[in-house]
Amino acid sequence: MQDYLVAEGYNNPTYSNGSVIFDAKYYYSQDGVRWVDLVALDDETKSKAGKIKSILSGDPAKVGWTLRDGWLG
């Protein structure tokens, strides 16, 4: 099993109501050199992700959810 890195970046600044707003983008990498875009989460996935209470691990190419007793793992 290999660790992976997650990064948050900002791009496409817009100016609205006296403030500069940046769109957040998320990426992951397994080697710190090649970075891949993470897709935006839908509301259902955000809700499930909010229930994760443990360290994430595994192969990012294999995405799946297992809900056990109200916990994702």
Buried (B, 14 or more C-beta within 10 A) or exposed (E): EEEBEEEEEEEEEEEEEEEEEEEEBBBBBBEEEEBEEBEEEEEEEEEEEEEEEEEEEEEBEEEEEEEEEEEBE
